[in-house]
């Protein structure tokens, strides 16, 4: 039976000497048989901590990286019985297959804390997409180990990435009708107490802000009140910090600003604040103290609205909207915003800048207009006459 003991993978303090040395690294190889290592790490776990600290990552990215590296470090110890220095190409290919179908002893459908004896690294087999991301993380830490001189050779250089099928079109988005059901459900929630009134106003703001700005969940949850502002010309903006700590400012339509003001009033705040206001943008409704909530709490709040909206759509006979809403997550609102604007004629370059996509091909996946036109043209044709 494998032993799943906690491994400290917390990032190093900003002033730690190991991190300072690692931050001086650039691209390319920094080790040879004559070089002195620029890391003082004496174990694989210490090296992994340096790697996590090396990049300026969001809390969510750090958590994902910690999860992947914990799995790999545990596999190295429990299954391979090797350290990073002892791994070869065959070992890494074995791990790539291991995560496709982890043994039952490595799986728990309940996500226990890592210090709980019932904790298991997996909740089930990984999809090809998840395996691809896992191997990218593993290859990243081993490349970093080579660059710092911790490894003299890097077997990951000879390991191919997992191939994962990519959809040519985004399909996880909500139609305008489904979004309308969600908005009606948010507005219909009870607000007879101070706490429920705060929650209703906050969740309505969240729903509208995600649906209209196309921001990612973490981008809004980690923003501050001062991130919503106008420069005096009637245009309102929402400043967010995207992937790779890249700042972006998103157009904030009137409905978003109206919901923002209603939300602030419900919490006893002035309708507008200064750009220097560091109060969290998304506040807990359970306390009178102005404290922020987690990504998970914001996600669950919106999912609850989607379920109420799905029930209402089903009751009205709108099965399409109901099925969408039952599957939806907050990220679907981002897809919805980009899809609806792409098919309404907004230039892809404009949407690329708003979405924070590095490649415009990613943005193009939201464009369904030509598909719709093709569908309608086929159905207008008489080519299938005789079939009733």
C-alpha positions as CSV (number, residue, x, y, z in Angstrom):
1,X,0.0,0.0,0.0
2,X,1.6,3.3,-1.0
3,X,2.1,5.9,1.7
4,X,0.7,9.4,0.8
5,X,2.6,11.6,3.3
6,X,2.4,15.4,3.1
7,X,5.2,17.0,1.1
8,X,6.0,20.7,1.7
9,X,5.6,22.3,-1.7
10,X,4.9,25.8,-0.5
11,X,6.7,28.5,-2.5
12,X,9.8,29.8,-1.0
13,X,9.7,33.3,0.8
14,X,10.3,36.1,-1.7
15,X,13.7,37.0,-0.1
16,X,15.0,33.4,0.1
17,X,18.4,33.0,-1.5
18,X,17.4,29.9,-3.4
19,X,14.7,31.8,-5.1
20,X,16.9,34.8,-5.8
21,X,19.5,32.5,-7.5
22,X,16.8,30.7,-9.5
23,X,15.3,34.0,-10.7
24,X,18.5,34.8,-12.5
25,X,18.0,32.0,-14.9
26,X,17.1,32.6,-18.4
27,X,16.4,30.3,-21.4
28,X,18.7,27.6,-22.4
29,X,21.0,25.1,-20.5
30,X,23.0,26.4,-17.6
31,X,24.8,23.3,-16.5
32,X,27.7,21.3,-17.8
33,X,30.0,18.9,-16.2
34,X,32.2,21.8,-15.1
35,X,29.5,24.2,-13.8
36,X,28.7,24.7,-10.2
37,X,24.9,24.4,-9.4
38,X,23.1,27.6,-8.8
39,X,20.7,25.9,-6.5
40,X,21.3,24.8,-2.9
41,X,18.4,22.3,-3.0
42,X,19.4,19.0,-1.6
43,X,16.2,17.0,-2.3
44,X,13.7,16.7,-5.1
45,X,11.0,18.4,-2.9
46,X,13.3,21.4,-2.2
47,X,14.0,21.7,-6.0
48,X,10.3,21.5,-6.7
49,X,9.7,24.4,-4.2
50,X,12.3,26.4,-6.0
51,X,10.6,25.7,-9.3
52,X,7.2,26.8,-8.0
53,X,8.7,30.0,-6.7
54,X,10.6,30.7,-9.9
55,X,7.6,31.9,-11.9
56,X,5.2,34.7,-10.9
57,X,2.1,32.5,-10.7
58,X,-1.4,33.1,-9.6
59,X,-2.6,31.2,-6.4
60,X,-4.7,28.9,-8.6
61,X,-1.7,28.1,-10.9
62,X,0.5,27.4,-7.8
63,X,-2.2,25.0,-6.4
64,X,-2.4,23.1,-9.7
65,X,1.4,22.9,-9.9
66,X,1.6,21.7,-6.3
67,X,-0.9,19.0,-7.1
68,X,0.9,17.7,-10.2
69,X,4.3,17.7,-8.5
70,X,3.0,16.0,-5.4
71,X,1.7,13.2,-7.5
72,X,5.0,12.9,-9.4
73,X,7.2,13.0,-6.3
74,X,5.0,10.4,-4.6
75,X,5.1,8.2,-7.7
76,X,8.9,8.5,-7.8
77,X,9.2,7.3,-4.2
78,X,6.4,4.7,-4.0
79,X,6.4,3.2,-7.5
80,X,9.7,3.9,-9.2
81,X,11.8,4.0,-6.1
82,X,14.0,6.7,-7.6
83,X,15.1,10.3,-7.2
84,X,15.1,12.8,-10.1
85,X,18.8,12.1,-10.7
86,X,18.0,8.4,-11.3
87,X,15.1,8.8,-13.7
88,X,15.3,7.8,-17.3
89,X,13.1,8.2,-20.4
90,X,11.5,4.8,-19.7
91,X,10.4,5.9,-16.2
92,X,8.8,9.1,-17.5
93,X,6.9,7.2,-20.2
94,X,5.7,4.7,-17.5
95,X,4.4,7.7,-15.4
96,X,2.7,9.0,-18.5
97,X,0.8,5.7,-18.7
98,X,0.3,5.4,-14.9
99,X,-1.8,8.6,-14.7
100,X,-4.0,7.3,-17.6
101,X,-5.4,4.7,-15.2
102,X,-4.1,5.0,-11.6
103,X,-4.4,2.0,-9.4
104,X,-7.4,1.9,-7.0
105,X,-5.1,2.5,-4.0
106,X,-4.3,5.9,-5.5
107,X,-7.9,7.0,-6.0
108,X,-10.6,8.5,-3.8
109,X,-13.7,10.2,-5.2
110,X,-13.8,12.4,-2.1
111,X,-11.2,15.2,-2.0
112,X,-9.7,14.9,1.5
113,X,-7.1,17.4,2.8
114,X,-3.6,16.3,2.0
115,X,-2.9,15.7,5.7
116,X,-5.9,13.4,6.1
117,X,-4.9,9.7,6.0
118,X,-7.8,9.1,3.6
119,X,-6.2,11.5,1.1
120,X,-5.5,10.0,-2.4
121,X,-3.7,11.9,-5.2
122,X,-6.3,11.1,-7.9
123,X,-10.1,11.1,-8.1
124,X,-10.0,8.9,-11.2
125,X,-8.3,8.4,-14.5
126,X,-7.0,11.5,-16.2
127,X,-8.2,12.5,-19.7
128,X,-5.6,13.0,-22.4
129,X,-5.9,16.8,-21.9
130,X,-5.2,16.4,-18.2
131,X,-2.3,14.0,-18.9
132,X,-0.9,16.5,-21.3
133,X,-0.9,19.3,-18.7
134,X,0.5,16.9,-16.0
135,X,3.5,16.0,-18.3
136,X,4.1,19.6,-19.2
137,X,4.4,20.3,-15.4
138,X,6.8,17.4,-14.9
139,X,8.9,18.3,-17.9
140,X,9.0,21.9,-16.7
141,X,10.4,20.9,-13.3
142,X,13.0,18.6,-14.8
143,X,14.1,21.2,-17.3
144,X,14.5,23.7,-14.4
145,X,16.5,21.1,-12.5
146,X,18.9,20.8,-15.4
147,X,19.2,24.6,-15.8
148,X,20.1,25.1,-12.1
149,X,22.7,22.3,-12.2
150,X,20.6,20.0,-10.0
151,X,20.5,17.5,-12.9
152,X,23.4,16.8,-15.2
153,X,21.1,15.3,-17.8
154,X,17.4,15.8,-18.4
155,X,15.5,12.7,-19.7
156,X,12.4,14.7,-20.2
157,X,13.9,16.2,-23.4
158,X,13.3,12.8,-25.1
159,X,9.7,12.4,-23.8
160,X,6.9,13.3,-26.2
161,X,4.0,15.3,-25.0
162,X,0.6,13.6,-24.7
163,X,-1.5,14.3,-27.8
164,X,-4.9,15.6,-26.9
165,X,-7.8,16.3,-29.3
166,X,-8.8,20.0,-29.5
167,X,-12.3,21.0,-30.4
168,X,-12.4,23.3,-33.4
169,X,-15.3,25.1,-31.9
170,X,-16.2,26.2,-28.3
171,X,-19.4,24.4,-27.3
172,X,-19.5,25.1,-23.5
173,X,-21.4,28.3,-23.5
174,X,-24.8,29.6,-22.6
175,X,-27.3,31.0,-25.1
176,X,-28.8,34.5,-24.4
177,X,-32.0,32.7,-23.3
178,X,-30.1,30.6,-20.8
179,X,-28.4,33.7,-19.4
180,X,-31.8,35.4,-19.1
181,X,-33.1,32.5,-17.0
182,X,-30.0,32.8,-14.8
183,X,-30.4,36.5,-14.3
184,X,-34.1,36.1,-13.4
185,X,-33.2,33.4,-10.9
186,X,-30.5,35.6,-9.3
187,X,-33.0,38.5,-9.0
188,X,-35.8,36.2,-7.6
189,X,-33.7,35.0,-4.7
190,X,-34.9,36.0,-1.2
191,X,-33.5,39.1,0.3
192,X,-35.6,39.5,3.5
193,X,-32.6,39.6,5.8
194,X,-29.4,41.7,5.6
195,X,-27.3,38.6,4.8
196,X,-29.5,37.3,2.1
197,X,-29.9,40.8,0.6
198,X,-26.1,41.1,0.5
199,X,-25.8,37.7,-1.1
200,X,-28.4,38.4,-3.7
201,X,-26.8,41.7,-4.8
202,X,-23.3,40.2,-4.8
203,X,-24.2,37.1,-6.8
204,X,-26.2,39.2,-9.3
205,X,-23.1,41.4,-9.8
206,X,-20.9,38.3,-10.2
207,X,-23.3,36.9,-12.8
208,X,-23.5,40.1,-14.9
209,X,-19.8,40.9,-14.6
210,X,-18.7,37.5,-15.8
211,X,-21.3,37.4,-18.6
212,X,-20.4,40.9,-19.8
213,X,-16.6,41.2,-19.3
214,X,-15.5,37.7,-20.2
215,X,-13.1,37.7,-17.2
216,X,-11.9,34.4,-15.8
217,X,-13.1,33.4,-12.3
218,X,-9.8,34.1,-10.5
219,X,-9.4,37.4,-12.3
220,X,-12.6,38.8,-10.8
221,X,-12.3,37.1,-7.4
222,X,-8.7,38.4,-6.9
223,X,-9.5,42.0,-8.1
224,X,-10.1,44.9,-5.8
225,X,-13.0,47.4,-5.5
226,X,-10.7,50.0,-7.1
227,X,-10.4,47.9,-10.2
228,X,-13.8,49.2,-11.4
229,X,-13.3,52.8,-12.5
230,X,-14.0,55.5,-15.1
231,X,-11.6,58.0,-16.5
232,X,-14.2,60.7,-16.7
233,X,-15.3,60.1,-20.3
234,X,-18.3,57.8,-19.6
235,X,-16.3,54.6,-20.3
236,X,-16.1,52.2,-17.4
237,X,-13.4,49.6,-17.0
238,X,-12.5,46.6,-14.9
239,X,-8.8,46.0,-14.4
240,X,-7.8,42.3,-13.9
241,X,-4.5,40.4,-13.7
242,X,-4.6,37.5,-16.1
243,X,-2.5,34.5,-16.8
244,X,1.2,35.1,-16.4
245,X,0.4,38.1,-14.2
246,X,-0.4,40.1,-17.4
247,X,-2.7,43.1,-16.6
248,X,-5.7,43.6,-18.8
249,X,-8.5,46.2,-18.7
250,X,-11.9,45.0,-19.7
251,X,-14.8,47.2,-20.9
252,X,-17.5,47.3,-18.2
253,X,-21.0,47.8,-19.8
254,X,-23.7,49.9,-18.0
255,X,-25.4,46.8,-16.6
256,X,-22.2,45.7,-14.9
257,X,-21.7,49.1,-13.4
258,X,-25.4,49.2,-12.2
259,X,-25.0,45.8,-10.6
260,X,-21.7,46.9,-9.0
261,X,-23.4,50.0,-7.5
262,X,-26.4,47.9,-6.2
263,X,-24.0,45.4,-4.7
264,X,-22.0,48.1,-2.9
265,X,-25.1,49.7,-1.5
266,X,-26.3,46.3,-0.2
267,X,-23.0,46.1,1.8
268,X,-23.4,49.6,3.2
269,X,-20.8,51.1,0.9
270,X,-20.8,54.2,-1.2
271,X,-21.8,53.6,-4.8
272,X,-18.4,54.5,-6.1
273,X,-14.9,54.3,-4.7
274,X,-11.4,55.4,-5.7
275,X,-8.9,53.5,-7.8
276,X,-6.7,53.0,-4.8
277,X,-9.3,51.1,-2.9
278,X,-7.7,47.7,-2.0
279,X,-10.9,46.1,-0.5
280,X,-11.6,42.8,-2.2
281,X,-14.0,43.1,-5.1
282,X,-16.0,40.0,-4.1
283,X,-17.0,40.1,-0.5
284,X,-18.4,37.4,1.9
285,X,-22.1,38.0,2.7
286,X,-21.8,36.0,5.9
287,X,-20.0,38.7,7.9
288,X,-20.2,42.4,8.3
289,X,-16.4,42.5,8.0
290,X,-15.3,43.3,4.5
291,X,-13.4,40.1,3.7
292,X,-13.0,38.4,0.3
293,X,-14.2,34.9,-0.7
294,X,-12.4,32.1,-2.5
295,X,-12.6,31.1,-6.1
296,X,-14.5,28.0,-4.9
297,X,-17.1,30.0,-3.0
298,X,-17.7,32.2,-5.9
299,X,-18.1,29.2,-8.2
300,X,-20.5,27.5,-5.9
301,X,-22.6,30.7,-5.6
302,X,-23.0,30.9,-9.4
303,X,-23.7,27.1,-9.8
304,X,-26.5,27.4,-7.3
305,X,-28.1,30.1,-9.5
306,X,-27.6,28.0,-12.6
307,X,-29.5,25.1,-11.0
308,X,-32.4,27.4,-10.0
309,X,-32.4,28.7,-13.5
310,X,-32.4,25.2,-15.0
311,X,-35.4,24.2,-12.9
312,X,-37.3,27.3,-14.2
313,X,-36.3,26.6,-17.8
314,X,-37.5,23.0,-17.5
315,X,-40.8,24.1,-16.0
316,X,-41.3,26.4,-19.0
317,X,-40.5,23.6,-21.5
318,X,-37.2,25.0,-22.6
319,X,-35.2,21.8,-22.4
320,X,-32.2,23.1,-24.3
321,X,-31.6,26.0,-21.8
322,X,-32.3,23.6,-18.9
323,X,-29.7,21.1,-20.0
324,X,-27.1,23.8,-20.7
325,X,-27.6,25.3,-17.2
326,X,-27.4,22.0,-15.4
327,X,-23.9,21.5,-16.9
328,X,-22.7,25.1,-16.7
329,X,-19.8,26.4,-14.6
330,X,-18.8,30.1,-14.2
331,X,-16.2,29.7,-17.0
332,X,-19.2,29.1,-19.4
333,X,-20.1,32.8,-18.9
334,X,-16.7,33.8,-20.3
335,X,-17.3,31.5,-23.3
336,X,-20.7,32.9,-23.7
337,X,-19.5,36.5,-23.8
338,X,-16.8,35.7,-26.4
339,X,-19.1,33.5,-28.5
340,X,-22.0,35.9,-28.6
341,X,-19.8,38.9,-29.5
342,X,-17.8,36.9,-32.1
343,X,-21.1,36.0,-33.8
344,X,-22.4,39.6,-33.6
345,X,-19.6,40.9,-35.7
346,X,-17.0,42.1,-33.1
347,X,-13.5,41.9,-34.6
348,X,-11.5,38.9,-33.5
349,X,-8.5,41.1,-32.6
350,X,-10.7,43.1,-30.3
351,X,-11.9,39.9,-28.6
352,X,-8.4,38.5,-28.4
353,X,-7.2,41.6,-26.5
354,X,-10.2,41.4,-24.2
355,X,-9.9,37.7,-23.5
356,X,-6.2,37.8,-23.0
357,X,-5.5,35.1,-25.6
358,X,-1.9,34.7,-26.7
359,X,-3.0,33.3,-30.1
360,X,-5.9,34.6,-32.2
361,X,-6.6,31.0,-33.3
362,X,-7.9,30.5,-29.7
363,X,-10.3,33.4,-30.1
364,X,-11.4,32.1,-33.6
365,X,-12.8,29.0,-31.9
366,X,-15.6,31.1,-30.6
367,X,-16.8,32.1,-34.0
368,X,-19.8,29.9,-34.9
369,X,-21.4,32.3,-37.5
370,X,-20.2,30.4,-40.5
371,X,-21.4,27.1,-39.0
372,X,-24.8,28.6,-38.5
373,X,-24.9,29.9,-42.0
374,X,-23.8,26.4,-43.3
375,X,-26.5,24.7,-41.2
376,X,-29.2,27.1,-42.5
377,X,-28.2,26.7,-46.1
378,X,-28.3,22.9,-45.9
379,X,-31.8,23.1,-44.4
380,X,-33.1,25.5,-47.0
381,X,-31.9,23.2,-49.8
382,X,-34.3,20.7,-51.4
383,X,-31.6,18.1,-51.7
384,X,-33.3,15.8,-49.1
385,X,-36.8,16.0,-50.5
386,X,-38.7,12.8,-50.3
387,X,-37.6,12.3,-46.7
388,X,-40.4,13.1,-44.3
